[in-house]
Amino acid sequence: MTPADPWLDFRSDTRTVPDARMRAAMTAAEVGDDVYGDDPTVALLEARVAELLGTEAALLTPTSTMANLLASLAAAGSPGPRGAPRLVVGEDTHMSFLEGDGLRTFAGVELLPVAQRPDGLPDLDAVDEVLAGGGGRPAVVCLENTSMMRSGNALDVTATLALADLAHRYDAHVHLDGARLANAAVALGVRPAELAAPADSVAFSVSKGLGAPVGGLLCGTHAFVARARALRTELGGSMHQAGVLAAPALVALERLPELAADHATAAALAAGFETVPGVELMRPQRPTNMVMARLAGLTPEECAGRLAGHGVRVLPLPNGFVRFAVHRAHDMIGVRAAVRALAAVAATVPVARTTTGGDLLERGSSTTRTEEA
Ligand SMILES: *Cc1c(COP(=O)(O)O)cnc(C)c1O
């Protein structure tokens, strides 16, 4: 199977491919053996990410999925005499519906999904109730920022602090799944470290909008990261000449301010969809690089299938919407093509057939990548 055209592939911001500069960095990377702790490029990446997030230390992991799993194990341990550790997660999060089985199987946790507010923050009363029960077993309270099922809404420091303060009252560990924390920081105009400060650990991804080929980083105190490092080896996640993977990630970190261009492109996409009759958008308060849309009368799978017929790839979600995730391969030409495709699909649905939504197709201007955050 050949890969889809990146410029019309909106399924995920993981769909970026390493460019010439990243490949050159991989070729030139100085490597050692990270299992023996002497790969200088990995050490540099870990130091840079720890600095970015304001933590004492960071650990490179093959994926953010592994970073989240290690966070649970390092913070709460495995099931002990008192029972399984508790993992409190928003019900509409990556950790809940994509990693939940793995967390139960490999970390032995009792997964406790809680409702989320419209902005994506776990409902504080629900978290309070869950933490008050459970007989004092270790607990990890998770927060996802940006909130993927809330159309990539960015949660601010106030929201993060509210959850962390509550969790800490129960001596729970606060883990921030910040796969897209860089997007949140850029959208809010704050430093990533400010958003990370209330949490005890953070999982950060370099392979989403930042565009590195692979990689997560688990960040926290020296002691926490040392525990996670030992557990990573047990899980089979320690990699020898990992400097070749750290090198493009270092390039990715330099591009953090460029996420603003993705957000502008996503805003143009949302504005385009507004002109299409029959399209309903999820409207996050603090949008980033996601647009979620649905068409009355079509399931997300049907909608995605019909868009694919027009060459546009999107991700159908269990919340009834399809997701357009914008990344650096997208520009206004792709935006116009996506709007045209959604308008064509909408025109085939009876409820949307009476009017047309053409005007944006002419109206769009080009976006350029800016250097400002
Ligand atoms: C992508 C993602 C992950 C998992 O990252 P991988 O590196 O693909 O394992 C975890 N959490 C969130 C919120 C994500 O978007």
The ligand as an SDF file (V2000), in Angstrom:
LIG
                    3D

 15 15  0  0  0  0  0  0  0  0999 V2000
   -0.4780   10.3430   20.1410 C   0  0  0  0  0  0  0  0  0  0  0  0
   -0.8320   10.4240   21.5570 C   0  0  0  0  0  0  0  0  0  0  0  0
   -0.3060    9.5110   22.4740 C   0  0  0  0  0  0  0  0  0  0  0  0
    0.5450    8.3460   22.0680 C   0  0  0  0  0  0  0  0  0  0  0  0
    1.6790    8.6970   21.3250 O   0  0  0  0  0  0  0  0  0  0  0  0
    2.4830    7.5880   20.5100 P   0  0  0  0  0  0  0  0  0  0  0  0
    3.8580    8.1570   20.4180 O   0  0  0  0  0  0  0  0  0  0  0  0
    1.7930    7.4740   19.1980 O   0  0  0  0  0  0  0  0  0  0  0  0
    2.4320    6.3280   21.2900 O   0  0  0  0  0  0  0  0  0  0  0  0
   -0.6520    9.6680   23.7910 C   0  0  0  0  0  0  0  0  0  0  0  0
   -1.4590   10.6520   24.1830 N   0  0  0  0  0  0  0  0  0  0  0  0
   -1.9790   11.5540   23.3410 C   0  0  0  0  0  0  0  0  0  0  0  0
   -2.8610   12.6470   23.8430 C   0  0  0  0  0  0  0  0  0  0  0  0
   -1.6880   11.4570   21.9870 C   0  0  0  0  0  0  0  0  0  0  0  0
   -2.2230   12.3250   21.1410 O   0  0  0  0  0  0  0  0  0  0  0  0
  1  2  1  0
  2  3  1  0
  2 14  2  0
  3  4  1  0
  3 10  2  0
  4  5  1  0
  5  6  1  0
  6  7  2  0
  6  8  1  0
  6  9  1  0
 10 11  1  0
 11 12  2  0
 12 13  1  0
 12 14  1  0
 14 15  1  0
M  END
$$$$
